[in-house]
């Protein structure tokens, strides 16, 4: 479970970094689904857009490396950073999915929506992506933490091809 969650988090981080890099380098496909000031900044280009886009790409690549570090027996610092990143991504994505969904369904009336198409994309794709990424990180961290506290030990292969346990339970 920890491996699958860590790999999923890394794939989501890398795909997000690639998407941001594409927009930072001037790509415009699906840029209108971002909406707001970020879309305007990306369309205008220039130093500020490249600087912000580059920083976001680097942050997402670091998050991918962090997720991959959870594939091994990570130290406490990696688990804490992974947990913090997971909490932030989950809260950001979850809050935006809930609030955006409430606005789209009419449960929450904030007046006319400036860009309903972009809001739909955020609820169903971009913010849901952050939510899933955060949940995958939290799952990987939690599963790693259980393993660190003496949970079940996975069998490992010996040179003879048989399996053995890391500790004797007899």
C-alpha positions as CSV (number, residue, x, y, z in Angstrom):
1,X,0.0,0.0,0.0
2,X,2.8,2.4,0.9
3,X,4.6,1.8,-2.4
4,X,1.5,2.3,-4.5
5,X,0.6,5.5,-2.7
6,X,4.2,6.9,-2.9
7,X,4.4,6.0,-6.7
8,X,1.0,7.6,-7.3
9,X,2.0,10.8,-5.4
10,X,5.3,11.0,-7.4
11,X,3.4,10.5,-10.7
12,X,0.9,13.2,-9.8
13,X,3.7,15.6,-8.8
14,X,5.7,15.0,-12.0
15,X,2.6,15.3,-14.2
16,X,1.7,18.6,-12.4
17,X,5.3,19.8,-12.8
18,X,5.2,19.0,-16.6
19,X,1.9,20.9,-17.0
20,X,3.2,23.9,-15.1
21,X,6.4,23.9,-17.1
22,X,4.4,23.7,-20.4
23,X,2.4,26.8,-19.4
24,X,5.6,28.6,-18.1
25,X,7.3,28.0,-21.5
26,X,4.3,29.6,-23.3
27,X,2.0,26.7,-23.9
28,X,-1.7,27.7,-23.9
29,X,-3.6,24.4,-24.2
30,X,-6.1,24.2,-21.2
31,X,-4.6,27.4,-19.8
32,X,-8.1,29.0,-20.0
33,X,-9.2,26.3,-17.5
34,X,-7.0,27.8,-14.8
35,X,-8.7,31.2,-14.9
36,X,-8.0,34.3,-12.8
37,X,-4.7,36.1,-12.3
38,X,-2.6,33.0,-12.9
39,X,-4.0,32.6,-16.4
40,X,-3.5,36.3,-17.0
41,X,0.1,36.2,-15.7
42,X,0.9,33.1,-17.9
43,X,-0.6,34.7,-21.0
44,X,1.3,38.0,-20.5
45,X,4.6,36.1,-20.0
46,X,7.7,38.0,-18.9
47,X,10.1,37.7,-16.1
48,X,7.5,37.5,-13.3
49,X,5.6,34.7,-15.0
50,X,8.8,32.7,-15.7
51,X,10.1,33.2,-12.2
52,X,6.8,32.1,-10.5
53,X,6.3,29.2,-13.0
54,X,9.9,28.1,-12.5
55,X,9.6,28.1,-8.7
56,X,6.4,26.2,-8.9
57,X,7.9,23.6,-11.2
58,X,10.9,23.2,-8.8
59,X,8.6,22.8,-5.8
60,X,6.6,20.1,-7.6
61,X,9.7,18.3,-8.6
62,X,10.9,18.4,-5.0
63,X,7.5,17.0,-4.0
64,X,8.0,14.1,-6.5
65,X,11.4,13.3,-5.1
66,X,9.9,13.4,-1.6
67,X,7.3,10.9,-2.6
68,X,9.9,8.7,-4.1
69,X,12.0,8.9,-0.9
70,X,9.0,7.3,0.8
71,X,9.6,4.1,-1.2
72,X,12.6,3.4,1.0
73,X,12.7,3.4,4.8
74,X,12.6,7.1,5.2
75,X,14.0,9.0,8.2
76,X,11.8,11.1,10.4
77,X,12.5,14.3,8.5
78,X,11.3,12.8,5.2
79,X,8.1,11.4,6.9
80,X,7.4,14.8,8.5
81,X,7.9,16.7,5.3
82,X,5.8,14.2,3.4
83,X,3.1,14.5,6.0
84,X,3.1,18.3,5.9
85,X,3.0,18.4,2.1
86,X,0.2,15.8,2.2
87,X,-1.8,17.9,4.7
88,X,-1.3,21.1,2.7
89,X,-2.2,19.5,-0.6
90,X,-5.3,17.7,0.9
91,X,-6.6,20.8,2.6
92,X,-6.0,23.0,-0.5
93,X,-7.5,20.6,-2.9
94,X,-10.3,19.5,-0.6
95,X,-11.4,23.0,0.4
96,X,-11.4,24.1,-3.3
97,X,-13.3,21.1,-4.4
98,X,-15.9,21.6,-1.7
99,X,-16.3,25.3,-2.1
100,X,-16.2,25.3,-5.9
101,X,-18.7,22.4,-5.9
102,X,-21.0,24.3,-3.6
103,X,-20.9,27.3,-5.9
104,X,-21.5,25.3,-9.0
105,X,-24.4,23.4,-7.5
106,X,-26.0,26.6,-6.1
107,X,-25.6,25.5,-2.5
108,X,-23.4,28.5,-1.9
109,X,-24.4,31.7,-3.7
110,X,-21.5,34.2,-4.1
111,X,-23.1,36.0,-7.0
112,X,-22.3,35.6,-10.6
113,X,-19.3,33.3,-11.3
114,X,-16.7,35.1,-13.3
115,X,-15.6,32.0,-15.3
116,X,-17.8,29.0,-14.7
117,X,-15.8,26.8,-17.1
118,X,-12.6,27.4,-15.2
119,X,-14.4,26.7,-11.9
120,X,-15.7,23.4,-13.3
121,X,-12.2,22.4,-14.3
122,X,-10.9,23.3,-10.9
123,X,-13.5,21.2,-9.1
124,X,-13.3,18.2,-11.4
125,X,-9.6,18.3,-12.4
126,X,-7.0,20.7,-10.9
127,X,-8.2,20.8,-7.3
128,X,-9.2,17.2,-7.3
129,X,-5.7,16.4,-8.5
130,X,-4.2,18.3,-5.5
131,X,-6.6,16.4,-3.2
132,X,-5.7,13.0,-4.6
133,X,-2.0,13.9,-4.6
134,X,-2.2,14.9,-0.9
135,X,-4.2,11.8,0.1
136,X,-1.6,9.6,-1.7
137,X,1.2,11.3,0.2
138,X,-0.6,10.9,3.5
139,X,-1.3,7.3,2.8
140,X,2.4,6.6,2.0
141,X,3.6,8.4,5.1
142,X,1.0,6.6,7.4
143,X,1.9,3.2,5.9
144,X,5.6,4.0,6.4
145,X,5.0,5.1,9.9
146,X,3.3,1.8,10.8
147,X,6.2,-0.1,9.3
148,X,8.6,1.9,11.4
149,X,6.8,1.0,14.6
150,X,7.2,-2.7,14.1
151,X,4.3,-3.5,11.9
152,X,4.3,-6.5,9.6
153,X,7.7,-7.3,8.0
154,X,7.6,-8.1,4.3
155,X,9.3,-11.4,3.5
156,X,12.6,-11.1,1.6
157,X,14.3,-13.5,-0.7
158,X,17.5,-15.3,0.5
159,X,20.2,-16.4,-1.8
160,X,18.7,-19.9,-2.0
161,X,15.4,-18.4,-3.3
162,X,13.4,-19.1,-0.2
163,X,11.8,-16.4,1.9
164,X,12.7,-15.4,5.4
165,X,11.4,-12.9,7.9
166,X,13.5,-10.1,9.3
167,X,12.6,-11.3,12.8
168,X,11.8,-14.6,14.4
169,X,8.3,-14.8,15.7
170,X,8.4,-18.4,17.2
